[in-house]
Structures are given as C-alpha cells and as structure tokens.
Amino acid sequence: KSKVLLELQKNIEGSVVSYPKKMPIALKRAKGSIVEDVDGNQFIDFFGGCGVLNVGHSNAFVMEYVKEQQEELVHALDFPTENKLFLIQKILNNLPEEIREDYKVSFGGPTGSDAVEAAIKLAKIKTGRDGIIAFSGGYHGMTSGALAVTSDTFFRKKISSLIPNVHFVPYSYCYRCPFNKEESTCNYDCANHFEWILETGHSGITLPAAIILEPIQGEGGNIVPRKGFLERIVKIANKHGVIVIFDEIQSGFYRTGKFLEFMNTKAVPDIITFSKGFGGIGFPISGLIYKRDIEAWETAEHIGTFRGNQVSIAAARGAFDFIEKYKIEDYANFIGDYLKEELNLLALDHPFIGEVRGRGMMIGVEFVKNKTSKKPFPEYLKEFRTECFHRGLLFEVGGHYNNVLRLVPPLITTKEIVDAAIIIMKEAFVVCEE
Ligand code: PMP
C-alpha cells in the first residue's frame, strides 16, 4: 500500500520532497515514539518529526487541551485571549528568574522560518543597520530572509536575490576545527574571527544589525559548540551593539534538558526564535522571546493571519504542563545520556563512527572513512539508514557533509525503545559491513 500511495502522490504532489525508492513509507498513525505505516509496519521514530514531537506523537495529556480548545475557539487572529496570555506567562516563567522580567514574547506565524524572518526584521529596525552575520552549517529556514542566513548552497544556488549583506563565519565545530587546532591548543579562533570582523576596519563588512546562530547546530549535524564559545560571541556582539539572535527552533523546548539550550550556558541572547516542539504534538506555532529594550515595532508593523491559532497555543500549554508534571526536564537528560552511552559502545566496535556527540535528546553520530583521517563517509551512512529503515528505525541524516546520523527522538522515549533501536543499528552494521 505504501508503494502504491507513493507512486500516486509522486505524480500529483507539486513539491520537491523526495521519496527515496528504497524507503517507501506512507504514514497512517503514530503514538509516543512509534509510527505506523499504511501496511501496519511499525517504526521507532528517532526522526521525531524533525525535532518536533518532544512529548511524543498524539500525547493523550496534550490532546485533552487540544480537544477542549477546538470546541471553543480555533482562530483568533491577533485578538487577545486568556489562552494566549497564559502561554506567554508560561514561557516567561520558564526563563531563568534573574532575567525573566527583561523579556517579552511575540508570535511569528506557523513556521520556524516566520520566526527567523521576524527576528531579522526586528534587529534591522532596532539598529537601523542592514548586515547579518550567520554561521557555516547553520540552518534557519527556506523563506528569503531565513534562507539568506542558511549556509548550505544546495538550497540557494539558483536564487540570486535573497536579502543582502549576509556574511558567514565559522562555527565552533571542534571535531573538524575550521582553524585546524587541537583541543589543547584551541584559543577560540572562531570567536576571535568574529571579533576581527567587527574590529579590523578592513574586513569589508560594516557593522551588522545582528548575529544569528543555533546554540547547538541541528541540521548542521547536532554540533555542540565548545564550552565558552557562545559566551564569547555574546560578549563581542554586546560590545559592538550587535543584536544576538539564538535560533532555538530545534534546540528549544526541553530537547537538551533545559527549557532552552542557552540556559545550559552563561550566554544570554537578545532574541530567541522558537517553533517545532512548542506545538506539543505537532501543531504549528512559532515566535520570538526578546528583550524589552530592543522593542522597535510600531503598532501593527509586523502582522500575520495565523499568529493566533488557539489550538496550537493550547497544545503548547498542554506540553508545558506535561513536561512539568512528569519531570521530563530530568528524564530528557537521563534517556539522552543512556542513548549516547549505547552509541559510544557501538563506536568502539565500528571503525566508521568518528564521533558521538550531543546534549539531552539531540544527538549526532558522525560517519567517517576512518577515525584518523576523519574523511566524511556519507555513502555508508545512506546505506546504513536504508538498512535501519527496513528493520524499523527512522532517523534523519544531516551535517556539513551529509555524514551525520541525526537523532532527535521524542523526549519520552523509554529505555526499552532505545535498546530496540540499538539492536537494529547493530544488525544494520553487520549487513553494511558484509
Ligand atoms: N531554524 C532551525 C534551527 C531549524 O532546525 C528549522 C527547521 N529544521 C528552521 C529554523 C525552519 O523551520 P521551518 O521548517 O518550520 O520553517
């Protein structure tokens, strides 16, 4: 049935989504960390809707909030509602106490890209400047502004007129240090490079409005930057009045244990973009958490029809309450560490695993031709993914070289499911190495 459906859809669906021939799957239903296709095959979902299903597919607790809300009010445009007020309060209350009073929340629209667009506009309006600094390996979305700050040329090579004055600088990717340094000799050249751009007067780049980065790169390969990197970037930006945008669309909503990843560091951004996991069980929602003192919008200067979807907002409130009630904050770290330990054990036996990294349930496994040369091995990972698929495990592939197995599973995934996923991976390795 899956194959027939895919054939039918491929001919009439006008998108560029690829349906890999070797991985035919059309979905029927999902619960927790398991999805089922139209043929009744079940898969462990470590793709997690691309880091969206933090509280699990069709979470019954969240579903109650959704049902109640949809009976009452679905679309409210920008009109105030109790529902929205409660969510804003929830978001602010979950920020660290010492800074929570400094921030406001605004909703962006249904997608992460909407939030990124809003953040870039706000920074430009506030500073009166035009330029944006972004990072190699960064992913921020597909609309013109968001795409302009996304580095992968695959997505942008045929489009010449994105927003201007975007410059990319190296991310703190220590496994493949852009400055060829060992950990012992690292003196934060990535951050120094950013500082040089702002201070030299001969970088050819005038003072930008903002710098945008993911505090853990997601599509870039679940890369956790070196401890202290974010703090340095923020300090340099602050010194020059450059607005710091942390894109937490993927790293946020408890994915890395804390409400937002920046709370695992001492770096404090001016603007935070959010989306994905905030929609609870996959309802579209996005927005900004930003410092009051950079407020620059005039009334109705930035608007949007679907910013006030009350069901999405209710789902977000339900997800917050679920996380709190079942202490998912601690559990995400516990289960993430367990998964990482198991993957590290696999790495001992398999020459093609170069690195296992990540925080909480945002984990990357880098595939290399050999552990010394570190040459990326995307071809092997492609085959490995297909073998895992046929045994019932879904995950995403990403990274600067498409050689990173990306795991962003629901945070409620049990140890038993992790064990089952590891068994599938072991079997897939055996087949791939034959
Ligand atoms: N920012 C980050 C960090 C993301 O991971 C994504 C989606 N992968 C986006 C922005 C864009 O979100 P959307 O696809 O909802 O536009």
Residues whose N, C-alpha, C, O or C-beta is under 5 A from the ligand:
A	BS01	PMP	T111 G112 S113 Y139 H140 G141 E214 G218 D247 I249 Q250
